[in-house]
Amino acid sequence: MARIENYGHDMPTEQDAVKALADLIGPQMAEGLWTLAVQALGMRRPVSSPAELRRVAEHVMEVGELSRVAGRSLKVRIITYEALARTVPS
């Protein structure tokens, strides 16, 4: 998906997700947690589709309090991006 101009943000990426986790739990823990979540879901990195990112975010939300915050934030961002993308004419 392309950038939605009125929204002002690009589509969320795996890099965004790992950075958000790193801001809360540190870079090494974030990388490890993200990798374990991806593997637990039977996926491979890099996770690129919004649907897969949302699945990993939901899995990360189950791990702990701080990861729940980052996972929920990513999930909301993906849902918002997808909803707005449906309203933008092609």
N, C-alpha and C positions, 0 to 999 in steps of 0.2 A: 504494500500500500504506500502511496505517496504521502508527502507531508500535507496535512490539512491546514491551510493558511489561517482560517479563522480560529482554529484550535490553538495554533502556535507551537505545536510539538510534533516531532517525528514519531513514527510508530515505535513503541517500546521494543527494546532489544534485550538479549541475554546480558550484554555488557552493562546496560542500565540496571538490570536486576541485581547482578553481582555487586555492582558499585553501591547500590542502596543497602544491600546486606553488609557490605564492608564498612559502610559508614556507621553501622550499629554494632557489628561484632568483630570487626577487623578483617583485613584482606585475606589472610590465610584461612581463617574459619569460614569466611564467606565462600571462597573457592571450593573448599572441602564440602560444605553443606550443599551448595548448588550441585556439585558433581554427584554426590550421594543421592540427592533427590532425583536428578535426571536418570541415574542408573536404576533407582528403585522403581521408576515408572517405565523402564525398558526402553528408554530413549537414548540418543547420542547427542553429544555436544558438537557443534553449537546448536542450541534450540532457536529456531528462527520464526516459526509461525506463531501468530497470536494465540491460537488455540493451545498449542503445546506450551507456550510461555505461561498461559493461565493455569494449565494443569500442574506445572512445576510450582508456580506461586502458591496454589492451593495446598500442595504437598508440604512446602516449606512452612506454611502457616501452622501446620500441626506439630512442628518441632519444639517451639518454645515461644516465650513472650516477645522477645525482640524480633525473632524471625517472623512472627505473626504480623507484626507491624509492617515490615518490609514486604512480605508476601501480599498482604491486603492492599497495600499502596499500589503495588504492581498490578494486581488484579483489577482494581478500580481504574487505573490508567488504561489498561487494555480494553476493558469494557467500554469506557468513555470513547476511546479512539475508534473502536469498531462501530459504535452507535453513530458517531459523527461521520465516519466514512460512508455509512449507508445513506446519509442525507446529502452528500456532495455529488453534484452531477458529474458523470463521467466525461 
